[in-house]
Amino acid sequence: ISKAIPLAFERVLSRTIKAAELERLKLAFDKQVKHFSANPDTAQQILSVGSAARDTTQDPIQHAALTAVCLAIMNLDEALTRQ
């Protein structure tokens, strides 16, 4: 996880993540882990979406939490194209 968040951020935004941004996204990840730990069925639902098979070697709670954080990164204003 410590490498996944900065990697996702850089791939989406084409720049290195700042320390404050990383800290916020780590807090968001921790919040999502708590949410999905309390709602494991929701984690399974999120991970069942899509045409590619899920990597079953990953913990489903952390995988779902990271999915939520990646979605947040993709929804940043900086990531959206505007004309």
mmCIF file of the N, C-alpha and C atoms, coordinates in Angstrom:
data_MODEL
# 
_entry.id   MODEL 
# 
loop_
_atom_site.group_PDB 
_atom_site.id 
_atom_site.type_symbol 
_atom_site.label_atom_id 
_atom_site.label_alt_id 
_atom_site.label_comp_id 
_atom_site.label_asym_id 
_atom_site.label_entity_id 
_atom_site.label_seq_id 
_atom_site.pdbx_PDB_ins_code 
_atom_site.Cartn_x 
_atom_site.Cartn_y 
_atom_site.Cartn_z 
_atom_site.occupancy 
_atom_site.B_iso_or_equiv 
_atom_site.pdbx_formal_charge 
_atom_site.auth_seq_id 
_atom_site.auth_comp_id 
_atom_site.auth_asym_id 
_atom_site.auth_atom_id 
_atom_site.pdbx_PDB_model_num 
ATOM 1   N N  . ILE A 1 1  ? 0.833   -1.201  0.000   1.00 0.00 ? 1  ILE A N  1 
ATOM 2   C CA . ILE A 1 1  ? 0.000   0.000   0.000   1.00 0.00 ? 1  ILE A CA 1 
ATOM 3   C C  . ILE A 1 1  ? 0.865   1.246   0.000   1.00 0.00 ? 1  ILE A C  1 
ATOM 4   N N  . SER A 1 2  ? 1.973   1.192   0.729   1.00 0.00 ? 2  SER A N  1 
ATOM 5   C CA . SER A 1 2  ? 2.830   2.375   0.817   1.00 0.00 ? 2  SER A CA 1 
ATOM 6   C C  . SER A 1 2  ? 3.382   2.770   -0.550  1.00 0.00 ? 2  SER A C  1 
ATOM 7   N N  . LYS A 1 3  ? 3.513   1.826   -1.459  1.00 0.00 ? 3  LYS A N  1 
ATOM 8   C CA . LYS A 1 3  ? 3.997   2.125   -2.805  1.00 0.00 ? 3  LYS A CA 1 
ATOM 9   C C  . LYS A 1 3  ? 2.846   2.313   -3.787  1.00 0.00 ? 3  LYS A C  1 
ATOM 10  N N  . ALA A 1 4  ? 1.722   1.674   -3.515  1.00 0.00 ? 4  ALA A N  1 
ATOM 11  C CA . ALA A 1 4  ? 0.608   1.686   -4.463  1.00 0.00 ? 4  ALA A CA 1 
ATOM 12  C C  . ALA A 1 4  ? -0.025  3.067   -4.600  1.00 0.00 ? 4  ALA A C  1 
ATOM 13  N N  . ILE A 1 5  ? -0.201  3.753   -3.498  1.00 0.00 ? 5  ILE A N  1 
ATOM 14  C CA . ILE A 1 5  ? -0.853  5.067   -3.560  1.00 0.00 ? 5  ILE A CA 1 
ATOM 15  C C  . ILE A 1 5  ? 0.002   6.069   -4.341  1.00 0.00 ? 5  ILE A C  1 
ATOM 16  N N  . PRO A 1 6  ? 1.295   6.222   -4.025  1.00 0.00 ? 6  PRO A N  1 
ATOM 17  C CA . PRO A 1 6  ? 2.103   7.155   -4.834  1.00 0.00 ? 6  PRO A CA 1 
ATOM 18  C C  . PRO A 1 6  ? 2.182   6.756   -6.312  1.00 0.00 ? 6  PRO A C  1 
ATOM 19  N N  . LEU A 1 7  ? 2.228   5.460   -6.579  1.00 0.00 ? 7  LEU A N  1 
ATOM 20  C CA . LEU A 1 7  ? 2.288   4.994   -7.966  1.00 0.00 ? 7  LEU A CA 1 
ATOM 21  C C  . LEU A 1 7  ? 1.003   5.345   -8.712  1.00 0.00 ? 7  LEU A C  1 
ATOM 22  N N  . ALA A 1 8  ? -0.133  5.087   -8.101  1.00 0.00 ? 8  ALA A N  1 
ATOM 23  C CA . ALA A 1 8  ? -1.414  5.423   -8.733  1.00 0.00 ? 8  ALA A CA 1 
ATOM 24  C C  . ALA A 1 8  ? -1.523  6.928   -8.963  1.00 0.00 ? 8  ALA A C  1 
ATOM 25  N N  . PHE A 1 9  ? -1.121  7.699   -7.975  1.00 0.00 ? 9  PHE A N  1 
ATOM 26  C CA . PHE A 1 9  ? -1.176  9.152   -8.076  1.00 0.00 ? 9  PHE A CA 1 
ATOM 27  C C  . PHE A 1 9  ? -0.328  9.638   -9.250  1.00 0.00 ? 9  PHE A C  1 
ATOM 28  N N  . GLU A 1 10 ? 0.881   9.121   -9.350  1.00 0.00 ? 10 GLU A N  1 
ATOM 29  C CA . GLU A 1 10 ? 1.783   9.549   -10.424 1.00 0.00 ? 10 GLU A CA 1 
ATOM 30  C C  . GLU A 1 10 ? 1.272   9.127   -11.797 1.00 0.00 ? 10 GLU A C  1 
ATOM 31  N N  . ARG A 1 11 ? 0.701   7.952   -11.882 1.00 0.00 ? 11 ARG A N  1 
ATOM 32  C CA . ARG A 1 11 ? 0.191   7.496   -13.186 1.00 0.00 ? 11 ARG A CA 1 
ATOM 33  C C  . ARG A 1 11 ? -1.007  8.309   -13.651 1.00 0.00 ? 11 ARG A C  1 
ATOM 34  N N  . VAL A 1 12 ? -1.846  8.727   -12.711 1.00 0.00 ? 12 VAL A N  1 
ATOM 35  C CA . VAL A 1 12 ? -3.029  9.501   -13.083 1.00 0.00 ? 12 VAL A CA 1 
ATOM 36  C C  . VAL A 1 12 ? -2.680  10.968  -13.337 1.00 0.00 ? 12 VAL A C  1 
ATOM 37  N N  . LEU A 1 13 ? -1.847  11.552  -12.462 1.00 0.00 ? 13 LEU A N  1 
ATOM 38  C CA . LEU A 1 13 ? -1.599  12.995  -12.530 1.00 0.00 ? 13 LEU A CA 1 
ATOM 39  C C  . LEU A 1 13 ? -0.262  13.372  -13.169 1.00 0.00 ? 13 LEU A C  1 
ATOM 40  N N  . SER A 1 14 ? 0.569   12.389  -13.487 1.00 0.00 ? 14 SER A N  1 
ATOM 41  C CA . SER A 1 14 ? 1.863   12.627  -14.139 1.00 0.00 ? 14 SER A CA 1 
ATOM 42  C C  . SER A 1 14 ? 2.768   13.549  -13.321 1.00 0.00 ? 14 SER A C  1 
ATOM 43  N N  . ARG A 1 15 ? 2.694   13.409  -12.009 1.00 0.00 ? 15 ARG A N  1 
ATOM 44  C CA . ARG A 1 15 ? 3.610   14.142  -11.140 1.00 0.00 ? 15 ARG A CA 1 
ATOM 45  C C  . ARG A 1 15 ? 3.760   13.385  -9.831  1.00 0.00 ? 15 ARG A C  1 
ATOM 46  N N  . THR A 1 16 ? 4.809   13.705  -9.117  1.00 0.00 ? 16 THR A N  1 
ATOM 47  C CA . THR A 1 16 ? 5.074   13.068  -7.837  1.00 0.00 ? 16 THR A CA 1 
ATOM 48  C C  . THR A 1 16 ? 4.115   13.613  -6.784  1.00 0.00 ? 16 THR A C  1 
ATOM 49  N N  . ILE A 1 17 ? 3.659   12.737  -5.930  1.00 0.00 ? 17 ILE A N  1 
ATOM 50  C CA . ILE A 1 17 ? 2.741   13.129  -4.870  1.00 0.00 ? 17 ILE A CA 1 
ATOM 51  C C  . ILE A 1 17 ? 3.486   13.921  -3.792  1.00 0.00 ? 17 ILE A C  1 
ATOM 52  N N  . LYS A 1 18 ? 2.852   14.960  -3.267  1.00 0.00 ? 18 LYS A N  1 
ATOM 53  C CA . LYS A 1 18 ? 3.423   15.747  -2.176  1.00 0.00 ? 18 LYS A CA 1 
ATOM 54  C C  . LYS A 1 18 ? 3.128   15.034  -0.855  1.00 0.00 ? 18 LYS A C  1 
ATOM 55  N N  . ALA A 1 19 ? 3.941   15.313  0.146   1.00 0.00 ? 19 ALA A N  1 
ATOM 56  C CA . ALA A 1 19 ? 3.808   14.647  1.450   1.00 0.00 ? 19 ALA A CA 1 
ATOM 57  C C  . ALA A 1 19 ? 2.416   14.843  2.050   1.00 0.00 ? 19 ALA A C  1 
ATOM 58  N N  . ALA A 1 20 ? 1.888   16.036  1.984   1.00 0.00 ? 20 ALA A N  1 
ATOM 59  C CA . ALA A 1 20 ? 0.563   16.313  2.549   1.00 0.00 ? 20 ALA A CA 1 
ATOM 60  C C  . ALA A 1 20 ? -0.529  15.544  1.802   1.00 0.00 ? 20 ALA A C  1 
ATOM 61  N N  . GLU A 1 21 ? -0.389  15.443  0.484   1.00 0.00 ? 21 GLU A N  1 
ATOM 62  C CA . GLU A 1 21 ? -1.362  14.695  -0.314  1.00 0.00 ? 21 GLU A CA 1 
ATOM 63  C C  . GLU A 1 21 ? -1.305  13.212  0.034   1.00 0.00 ? 21 GLU A C  1 
ATOM 64  N N  . LEU A 1 22 ? -0.099  12.684  0.169   1.00 0.00 ? 22 LEU A N  1 
ATOM 65  C CA . LEU A 1 22 ? 0.060   11.283  0.524   1.00 0.00 ? 22 LEU A CA 1 
ATOM 66  C C  . LEU A 1 22 ? -0.551  11.000  1.888   1.00 0.00 ? 22 LEU A C  1 
ATOM 67  N N  . GLU A 1 23 ? -0.335  11.894  2.826   1.00 0.00 ? 23 GLU A N  1 
ATOM 68  C CA . GLU A 1 23 ? -0.895  11.712  4.169   1.00 0.00 ? 23 GLU A CA 1 
ATOM 69  C C  . GLU A 1 23 ? -2.423  11.680  4.122   1.00 0.00 ? 23 GLU A C  1 
ATOM 70  N N  . ARG A 1 24 ? -3.027  12.569  3.342   1.00 0.00 ? 24 ARG A N  1 
ATOM 71  C CA . ARG A 1 24 ? -4.493  12.585  3.217   1.00 0.00 ? 24 ARG A CA 1 
ATOM 72  C C  . ARG A 1 24 ? -5.013  11.297  2.587   1.00 0.00 ? 24 ARG A C  1 
ATOM 73  N N  . LEU A 1 25 ? -4.313  10.822  1.564   1.00 0.00 ? 25 LEU A N  1 
ATOM 74  C CA . LEU A 1 25 ? -4.770  9.600   0.901   1.00 0.00 ? 25 LEU A CA 1 
ATOM 75  C C  . LEU A 1 25 ? -4.555  8.370   1.787   1.00 0.00 ? 25 LEU A C  1 
ATOM 76  N N  . LYS A 1 26 ? -3.511  8.375   2.593   1.00 0.00 ? 26 LYS A N  1 
ATOM 77  C CA . LYS A 1 26 ? -3.331  7.282   3.548   1.00 0.00 ? 26 LYS A CA 1 
ATOM 78  C C  . LYS A 1 26 ? -4.447  7.286   4.593   1.00 0.00 ? 26 LYS A C  1 
ATOM 79  N N  . LEU A 1 27 ? -4.848  8.465   5.044   1.00 0.00 ? 27 LEU A N  1 
ATOM 80  C CA . LEU A 1 27 ? -5.975  8.561   5.982   1.00 0.00 ? 27 LEU A CA 1 
ATOM 81  C C  . LEU A 1 27 ? -7.262  8.064   5.331   1.00 0.00 ? 27 LEU A C  1 
ATOM 82  N N  . ALA A 1 28 ? -7.453  8.412   4.064   1.00 0.00 ? 28 ALA A N  1 
ATOM 83  C CA . ALA A 1 28 ? -8.627  7.933   3.337   1.00 0.00 ? 28 ALA A CA 1 
ATOM 84  C C  . ALA A 1 28 ? -8.588  6.414   3.207   1.00 0.00 ? 28 ALA A C  1 
ATOM 85  N N  . PHE A 1 29 ? -7.420  5.871   2.927   1.00 0.00 ? 29 PHE A N  1 
ATOM 86  C CA . PHE A 1 29 ? -7.270  4.423   2.831   1.00 0.00 ? 29 PHE A CA 1 
ATOM 87  C C  . PHE A 1 29 ? -7.628  3.755   4.158   1.00 0.00 ? 29 PHE A C  1 
ATOM 88  N N  . ASP A 1 30 ? -7.097  4.279   5.257   1.00 0.00 ? 30 ASP A N  1 
ATOM 89  C CA . ASP A 1 30 ? -7.392  3.720   6.578   1.00 0.00 ? 30 ASP A CA 1 
ATOM 90  C C  . ASP A 1 30 ? -8.886  3.770   6.887   1.00 0.00 ? 30 ASP A C  1 
ATOM 91  N N  . LYS A 1 31 ? -9.527  4.861   6.503   1.00 0.00 ? 31 LYS A N  1 
ATOM 92  C CA . LYS A 1 31 ? -10.977 4.998   6.709   1.00 0.00 ? 31 LYS A CA 1 
ATOM 93  C C  . LYS A 1 31 ? -11.733 3.944   5.893   1.00 0.00 ? 31 LYS A C  1 
ATOM 94  N N  . GLN A 1 32 ? -11.296 3.716   4.669   1.00 0.00 ? 32 GLN A N  1 
ATOM 95  C CA . GLN A 1 32 ? -11.946 2.714   3.821   1.00 0.00 ? 32 GLN A CA 1 
ATOM 96  C C  . GLN A 1 32 ? -11.712 1.302   4.354   1.00 0.00 ? 32 GLN A C  1 
ATOM 97  N N  . VAL A 1 33 ? -10.535 1.037   4.887   1.00 0.00 ? 33 VAL A N  1 
ATOM 98  C CA . VAL A 1 33 ? -10.265 -0.277  5.480   1.00 0.00 ? 33 VAL A CA 1 
ATOM 99  C C  . VAL A 1 33 ? -11.239 -0.527  6.626   1.00 0.00 ? 33 VAL A C  1 
ATOM 100 N N  . LYS A 1 34 ? -11.445 0.476   7.470   1.00 0.00 ? 34 LYS A N  1 
ATOM 101 C CA . LYS A 1 34 ? -12.400 0.331   8.579   1.00 0.00 ? 34 LYS A CA 1 
ATOM 102 C C  . LYS A 1 34 ? -13.807 0.070   8.056   1.00 0.00 ? 34 LYS A C  1 
ATOM 103 N N  . HIS A 1 35 ? -14.184 0.823   7.021   1.00 0.00 ? 35 HIS A N  1 
ATOM 104 C CA . HIS A 1 35 ? -15.523 0.658   6.442   1.00 0.00 ? 35 HIS A CA 1 
ATOM 105 C C  . HIS A 1 35 ? -15.707 -0.749  5.869   1.00 0.00 ? 35 HIS A C  1 
ATOM 106 N N  . PHE A 1 36 ? -14.761 -1.198  5.069   1.00 0.00 ? 36 PHE A N  1 
ATOM 107 C CA . PHE A 1 36 ? -14.894 -2.503  4.436   1.00 0.00 ? 36 PHE A CA 1 
ATOM 108 C C  . PHE A 1 36 ? -14.702 -3.652  5.422   1.00 0.00 ? 36 PHE A C  1 
ATOM 109 N N  . SER A 1 37 ? -13.962 -3.420  6.482   1.00 0.00 ? 37 SER A N  1 
ATOM 110 C CA . SER A 1 37 ? -13.840 -4.445  7.526   1.00 0.00 ? 37 SER A CA 1 
ATOM 111 C C  . SER A 1 37 ? -15.185 -4.674  8.206   1.00 0.00 ? 37 SER A C  1 
ATOM 112 N N  . ALA A 1 38 ? -15.931 -3.605  8.367   1.00 0.00 ? 38 ALA A N  1 
ATOM 113 C CA . ALA A 1 38 ? -17.263 -3.709  8.965   1.00 0.00 ? 38 ALA A CA 1 
ATOM 114 C C  . ALA A 1 38 ? -18.304 -4.190  7.961   1.00 0.00 ? 38 ALA A C  1 
ATOM 115 N N  . ASN A 1 39 ? -17.986 -4.087  6.671   1.00 0.00 ? 39 ASN A N  1 
ATOM 116 C CA . ASN A 1 39 ? -18.922 -4.447  5.597   1.00 0.00 ? 39 ASN A CA 1 
ATOM 117 C C  . ASN A 1 39 ? -18.221 -5.285  4.533   1.00 0.00 ? 39 ASN A C  1 
ATOM 118 N N  . PRO A 1 40 ? -17.784 -6.488  4.874   1.00 0.00 ? 40 PRO A N  1 
ATOM 119 C CA . PRO A 1 40 ? -17.020 -7.286  3.897   1.00 0.00 ? 40 PRO A CA 1 
ATOM 120 C C  . PRO A 1 40 ? -17.802 -7.644  2.633   1.00 0.00 ? 40 PRO A C  1 
ATOM 121 N N  . ASP A 1 41 ? -19.122 -7.738  2.748   1.00 0.00 ? 41 ASP A N  1 
ATOM 122 C CA . ASP A 1 41 ? -19.921 -8.012  1.551   1.00 0.00 ? 41 ASP A CA 1 
ATOM 123 C C  . ASP A 1 41 ? -19.828 -6.869  0.547   1.00 0.00 ? 41 ASP A C  1 
ATOM 124 N N  . THR A 1 42 ? -19.754 -5.651  1.049   1.00 0.00 ? 42 THR A N  1 
ATOM 125 C CA . THR A 1 42 ? -19.606 -4.489  0.173   1.00 0.00 ? 42 THR A CA 1 
ATOM 126 C C  . THR A 1 42 ? -18.269 -4.533  -0.546  1.00 0.00 ? 42 THR A C  1 
ATOM 127 N N  . ALA A 1 43 ? -17.226 -4.939  0.164   1.00 0.00 ? 43 ALA A N  1 
ATOM 128 C CA . ALA A 1 43 ? -15.908 -5.073  -0.464  1.00 0.00 ? 43 ALA A CA 1 
ATOM 129 C C  . ALA A 1 43 ? -15.975 -6.086  -1.591  1.00 0.00 ? 43 ALA A C  1 
ATOM 130 N N  . GLN A 1 44 ? -16.620 -7.211  -1.358  1.00 0.00 ? 44 GLN A N  1 
ATOM 131 C CA . GLN A 1 44 ? -16.742 -8.241  -2.400  1.00 0.00 ? 44 GLN A CA 1 
ATOM 132 C C  . GLN A 1 44 ? -17.532 -7.732  -3.597  1.00 0.00 ? 44 GLN A C  1 
ATOM 133 N N  . GLN A 1 45 ? -18.572 -6.929  -3.340  1.00 0.00 ? 45 GLN A N  1 
ATOM 134 C CA . GLN A 1 45 ? -19.371 -6.377  -4.441  1.00 0.00 ? 45 GLN A CA 1 
ATOM 135 C C  . GLN A 1 45 ? -18.525 -5.460  -5.319  1.00 0.00 ? 45 GLN A C  1 
ATOM 136 N N  . ILE A 1 46 ? -17.737 -4.609  -4.687  1.00 0.00 ? 46 ILE A N  1 
ATOM 137 C CA . ILE A 1 46 ? -16.892 -3.683  -5.442  1.00 0.00 ? 46 ILE A CA 1 
ATOM 138 C C  . ILE A 1 46 ? -15.872 -4.449  -6.276  1.00 0.00 ? 46 ILE A C  1 
ATOM 139 N N  . LEU A 1 47 ? -15.298 -5.478  -5.691  1.00 0.00 ? 47 LEU A N  1 
ATOM 140 C CA . LEU A 1 47 ? -14.255 -6.229  -6.376  1.00 0.00 ? 47 LEU A CA 1 
ATOM 141 C C  . LEU A 1 47 ? -14.792 -7.158  -7.455  1.00 0.00 ? 47 LEU A C  1 
ATOM 142 N N  . SER A 1 48 ? -16.094 -7.357  -7.487  1.00 0.00 ? 48 SER A N  1 
ATOM 143 C CA . SER A 1 48 ? -16.676 -8.238  -8.497  1.00 0.00 ? 48 SER A CA 1 
ATOM 144 C C  . SER A 1 48 ? -17.045 -7.493  -9.779  1.00 0.00 ? 48 SER A C  1 
ATOM 145 N N  . VAL A 1 49 ? -16.889 -6.172  -9.784  1.00 0.00 ? 49 VAL A N  1 
ATOM 146 C CA . VAL A 1 49 ? -17.220 -5.367  -10.954 1.00 0.00 ? 49 VAL A CA 1 
ATOM 147 C C  . VAL A 1 49 ? -16.047 -5.403  -11.933 1.00 0.00 ? 49 VAL A C  1 
ATOM 148 N N  . GLY A 1 50 ? -16.364 -5.526  -13.203 1.00 0.00 ? 50 GLY A N  1 
ATOM 149 C CA . GLY A 1 50 ? -15.324 -5.484  -14.230 1.00 0.00 ? 50 GLY A CA 1 
ATOM 150 C C  . GLY A 1 50 ? -15.201 -6.803  -14.959 1.00 0.00 ? 50 GLY A C  1 
ATOM 151 N N  . SER A 1 51 ? -14.510 -6.769  -16.068 1.00 0.00 ? 51 SER A N  1 
ATOM 152 C CA . SER A 1 51 ? -14.390 -7.969  -16.893 1.00 0.00 ? 51 SER A CA 1 
ATOM 153 C C  . SER A 1 51 ? -13.150 -8.795  -16.571 1.00 0.00 ? 51 SER A C  1 
ATOM 154 N N  . ALA A 1 52 ? -12.146 -8.179  -15.942 1.00 0.00 ? 52 ALA A N  1 
ATOM 155 C CA . ALA A 1 52 ? -10.924 -8.904  -15.603 1.00 0.00 ? 52 ALA A CA 1 
ATOM 156 C C  . ALA A 1 52 ? -11.079 -9.602  -14.253 1.00 0.00 ? 52 ALA A C  1 
ATOM 157 N N  . ALA A 1 53 ? -10.441 -10.728 -14.134 1.00 0.00 ? 53 ALA A N  1 
ATOM 158 C CA . ALA A 1 53 ? -10.474 -11.458 -12.862 1.00 0.00 ? 53 ALA A CA 1 
ATOM 159 C C  . ALA A 1 53 ? -9.684  -10.700 -11.804 1.00 0.00 ? 53 ALA A C  1 
ATOM 160 N N  . ARG A 1 54 ? -10.131 -10.766 -10.574 1.00 0.00 ? 54 ARG A N  1 
ATOM 161 C CA . ARG A 1 54 ? -9.480  -10.111 -9.450  1.00 0.00 ? 54 ARG A CA 1 
ATOM 162 C C  . ARG A 1 54 ? -8.253  -10.904 -9.021  1.00 0.00 ? 54 ARG A C  1 
ATOM 163 N N  . ASP A 1 55 ? -7.230  -10.203 -8.572  1.00 0.00 ? 55 ASP A N  1 
ATOM 164 C CA . ASP A 1 55 ? -6.038  -10.842 -8.026  1.00 0.00 ? 55 ASP A CA 1 
ATOM 165 C C  . ASP A 1 55 ? -6.388  -11.364 -6.630  1.00 0.00 ? 55 ASP A C  1 
ATOM 166 N N  . THR A 1 56 ? -6.612  -12.654 -6.536  1.00 0.00 ? 56 THR A N  1 
ATOM 167 C CA . THR A 1 56 ? -7.053  -13.250 -5.270  1.00 0.00 ? 56 THR A CA 1 
ATOM 168 C C  . THR A 1 56 ? -5.931  -13.399 -4.254  1.00 0.00 ? 56 THR A C  1 
ATOM 169 N N  . THR A 1 57 ? -4.707  -13.031 -4.616  1.00 0.00 ? 57 THR A N  1 
ATOM 170 C CA . THR A 1 57 ? -3.619  -13.075 -3.632  1.00 0.00 ? 57 THR A CA 1 
ATOM 171 C C  . THR A 1 57 ? -3.669  -11.861 -2.709  1.00 0.00 ? 57 THR A C  1 
ATOM 172 N N  . GLN A 1 58 ? -4.421  -10.848 -3.095  1.00 0.00 ? 58 GLN A N  1 
ATOM 173 C CA . GLN A 1 58 ? -4.553  -9.645  -2.270  1.00 0.00 ? 58 GLN A CA 1 
ATOM 174 C C  . GLN A 1 58 ? -5.702  -9.800  -1.287  1.00 0.00 ? 58 GLN A C  1 
ATOM 175 N N  . ASP A 1 59 ? -5.521  -9.227  -0.111  1.00 0.00 ? 59 ASP A N  1 
ATOM 176 C CA . ASP A 1 59 ? -6.585  -9.188  0.886   1.00 0.00 ? 59 ASP A CA 1 
ATOM 177 C C  . ASP A 1 59 ? -7.754  -8.381  0.316   1.00 0.00 ? 59 ASP A C  1 
ATOM 178 N N  . PRO A 1 60 ? -8.976  -8.929  0.311   1.00 0.00 ? 60 PRO A N  1 
ATOM 179 C CA . PRO A 1 60 ? -10.097 -8.223  -0.315  1.00 0.00 ? 60 PRO A CA 1 
ATOM 180 C C  . PRO A 1 60 ? -10.447 -6.898  0.361   1.00 0.00 ? 60 PRO A C  1 
ATOM 181 N N  . ILE A 1 61 ? -10.253 -6.794  1.672   1.00 0.00 ? 61 ILE A N  1 
ATOM 182 C CA . ILE A 1 61 ? -10.563 -5.543  2.372   1.00 0.00 ? 61 ILE A CA 1 
ATOM 183 C C  . ILE A 1 61 ? -9.601  -4.447  1.914   1.00 0.00 ? 61 ILE A C  1 
ATOM 184 N N  . GLN A 1 62 ? -8.311  -4.748  1.900   1.00 0.00 ? 62 GLN A N  1 
ATOM 185 C CA . GLN A 1 62 ? -7.334  -3.753  1.467   1.00 0.00 ? 62 GLN A CA 1 
ATOM 186 C C  . GLN A 1 62 ? -7.454  -3.466  -0.026  1.00 0.00 ? 62 GLN A C  1 
ATOM 187 N N  . HIS A 1 63 ? -7.777  -4.486  -0.794  1.00 0.00 ? 63 HIS A N  1 
ATOM 188 C CA . HIS A 1 63 ? -7.950  -4.299  -2.238  1.00 0.00 ? 63 HIS A CA 1 
ATOM 189 C C  . HIS A 1 63 ? -9.116  -3.347  -2.507  1.00 0.00 ? 63 HIS A C  1 
ATOM 190 N N  . ALA A 1 64 ? -10.227 -3.539  -1.826  1.00 0.00 ? 64 ALA A N  1 
ATOM 191 C CA . ALA A 1 64 ? -11.384 -2.657  -1.997  1.00 0.00 ? 64 ALA A CA 1 
ATOM 192 C C  . ALA A 1 64 ? -11.062 -1.241  -1.528  1.00 0.00 ? 64 ALA A C  1 
ATOM 193 N N  . ALA A 1 65 ? -10.335 -1.127  -0.417  1.00 0.00 ? 65 ALA A N  1 
ATOM 194 C CA . ALA A 1 65 ? -9.960  0.194   0.101   1.00 0.00 ? 65 ALA A CA 1 
ATOM 195 C C  . ALA A 1 65 ? -9.053  0.920   -0.896  1.00 0.00 ? 65 ALA A C  1 
ATOM 196 N N  . LEU A 1 66 ? -8.108  0.212   -1.467  1.00 0.00 ? 66 LEU A N  1 
ATOM 197 C CA . LEU A 1 66 ? -7.226  0.823   -2.455  1.00 0.00 ? 66 LEU A CA 1 
ATOM 198 C C  . LEU A 1 66 ? -8.005  1.207   -3.712  1.00 0.00 ? 66 LEU A C  1 
ATOM 199 N N  . THR A 1 67 ? -8.976  0.404   -4.079  1.00 0.00 ? 67 THR A N  1 
ATOM 200 C CA . THR A 1 67 ? -9.841  0.735   -5.217  1.00 0.00 ? 67 THR A CA 1 
ATOM 201 C C  . THR A 1 67 ? -10.551 2.060   -4.969  1.00 0.00 ? 67 THR A C  1 
ATOM 202 N N  . ALA A 1 68 ? -11.066 2.244   -3.752  1.00 0.00 ? 68 ALA A N  1 
ATOM 203 C CA . ALA A 1 68 ? -11.754 3.492   -3.406  1.00 0.00 ? 68 ALA A CA 1 
ATOM 204 C C  . ALA A 1 68 ? -10.798 4.683   -3.464  1.00 0.00 ? 68 ALA A C  1 
ATOM 205 N N  . VAL A 1 69 ? -9.574  4.497   -2.983  1.00 0.00 ? 69 VAL A N  1 
ATOM 206 C CA . VAL A 1 69 ? -8.592  5.581   -3.013  1.00 0.00 ? 69 VAL A CA 1 
ATOM 207 C C  . VAL A 1 69 ? -8.220  5.917   -4.461  1.00 0.00 ? 69 VAL A C  1 
ATOM 208 N N  . CYS A 1 70 ? -8.050  4.913   -5.290  1.00 0.00 ? 70 CYS A N  1 
ATOM 209 C CA . CYS A 1 70 ? -7.748  5.159   -6.706  1.00 0.00 ? 70 CYS A CA 1 
ATOM 210 C C  . CYS A 1 70 ? -8.882  5.907   -7.392  1.00 0.00 ? 70 CYS A C  1 
ATOM 211 N N  . LEU A 1 71 ? -10.096 5.577   -7.053  1.00 0.00 ? 71 LEU A N  1 
ATOM 212 C CA . LEU A 1 71 ? -11.241 6.302   -7.602  1.00 0.00 ? 71 LEU A CA 1 
ATOM 213 C C  . LEU A 1 71 ? -11.203 7.760   -7.168  1.00 0.00 ? 71 LEU A C  1 
ATOM 214 N N  . ALA A 1 72 ? -10.831 8.002   -5.909  1.00 0.00 ? 72 ALA A N  1 
ATOM 215 C CA . ALA A 1 72 ? -10.718 9.378   -5.423  1.00 0.00 ? 72 ALA A CA 1 
ATOM 216 C C  . ALA A 1 72 ? -9.637  10.136  -6.195  1.00 0.00 ? 72 ALA A C  1 
ATOM 217 N N  . ILE A 1 73 ? -8.523  9.485   -6.458  1.00 0.00 ? 73 ILE A N  1 
ATOM 218 C CA . ILE A 1 73 ? -7.453  10.124  -7.227  1.00 0.00 ? 73 ILE A CA 1 
ATOM 219 C C  . ILE A 1 73 ? -7.946  10.486  -8.626  1.00 0.00 ? 73 ILE A C  1 
ATOM 220 N N  . MET A 1 74 ? -8.649  9.567   -9.260  1.00 0.00 ? 74 MET A N  1 
ATOM 221 C CA . MET A 1 74 ? -9.139  9.822   -10.620 1.00 0.00 ? 74 MET A CA 1 
ATOM 222 C C  . MET A 1 74 ? -10.205 10.917  -10.656 1.00 0.00 ? 74 MET A C  1 
ATOM 223 N N  . ASN A 1 75 ? -10.844 11.168  -9.522  1.00 0.00 ? 75 ASN A N  1 
ATOM 224 C CA . ASN A 1 75 ? -11.874 12.200  -9.468  1.00 0.00 ? 75 ASN A CA 1 
ATOM 225 C C  . ASN A 1 75 ? -11.353 13.555  -9.001  1.00 0.00 ? 75 ASN A C  1 
ATOM 226 N N  . LEU A 1 76 ? -10.053 13.680  -8.758  1.00 0.00 ? 76 LEU A N  1 
ATOM 227 C CA . LEU A 1 76 ? -9.490  14.981  -8.400  1.00 0.00 ? 76 LEU A CA 1 
ATOM 228 C C  . LEU A 1 76 ? -9.661  15.956  -9.564  1.00 0.00 ? 76 LEU A C  1 
ATOM 229 N N  . ASP A 1 77 ? -9.901  17.211  -9.248  1.00 0.00 ? 77 ASP A N  1 
ATOM 230 C CA . ASP A 1 77 ? -10.035 18.216  -10.306 1.00 0.00 ? 77 ASP A CA 1 
ATOM 231 C C  . ASP A 1 77 ? -8.834  18.212  -11.235 1.00 0.00 ? 77 ASP A C  1 
ATOM 232 N N  . GLU A 1 78 ? -7.667  18.010  -10.681 1.00 0.00 ? 78 GLU A N  1 
ATOM 233 C CA . GLU A 1 78 ? -6.430  18.013  -11.456 1.00 0.00 ? 78 GLU A CA 1 
ATOM 234 C C  . GLU A 1 78 ? -6.390  16.878  -12.485 1.00 0.00 ? 78 GLU A C  1 
ATOM 235 N N  . ALA A 1 79 ? -7.112  15.807  -12.197 1.00 0.00 ? 79 ALA A N  1 
ATOM 236 C CA . ALA A 1 79 ? -7.112  14.647  -13.099 1.00 0.00 ? 79 ALA A CA 1 
ATOM 237 C C  . ALA A 1 79 ? -8.147  14.783  -14.215 1.00 0.00 ? 79 ALA A C  1 
ATOM 238 N N  . LEU A 1 80 ? -9.113  15.640  -14.035 1.00 0.00 ? 80 LEU A N  1 
ATOM 239 C CA . LEU A 1 80 ? -10.182 15.784  -15.023 1.00 0.00 ? 80 LEU A CA 1 
ATOM 240 C C  . LEU A 1 80 ? -9.768  16.738  -16.125 1.00 0.00 ? 80 LEU A C  1 
ATOM 241 N N  . THR A 1 81 ? -10.120 16.418  -17.342 1.00 0.00 ? 81 THR A N  1 
ATOM 242 C CA . THR A 1 81 ? -9.813  17.273  -18.475 1.00 0.00 ? 81 THR A CA 1 
ATOM 243 C C  . THR A 1 81 ? -10.908 18.319  -18.613 1.00 0.00 ? 81 THR A C  1 
ATOM 244 N N  . ARG A 1 82 ? -10.480 19.547  -18.726 1.00 0.00 ? 82 ARG A N  1 
ATOM 245 C CA . ARG A 1 82 ? -11.442 20.638  -18.895 1.00 0.00 ? 82 ARG A CA 1 
ATOM 246 C C  . ARG A 1 82 ? -11.099 21.409  -20.154 1.00 0.00 ? 82 ARG A C  1 
ATOM 247 N N  . GLN A 1 83 ? -12.138 21.971  -20.753 1.00 0.00 ? 83 GLN A N  1 
ATOM 248 C CA . GLN A 1 83 ? -11.906 22.777  -21.959 1.00 0.00 ? 83 GLN A CA 1 
ATOM 249 C C  . GLN A 1 83 ? -12.307 24.195  -21.722 1.00 0.00 ? 83 GLN A C  1 
# 
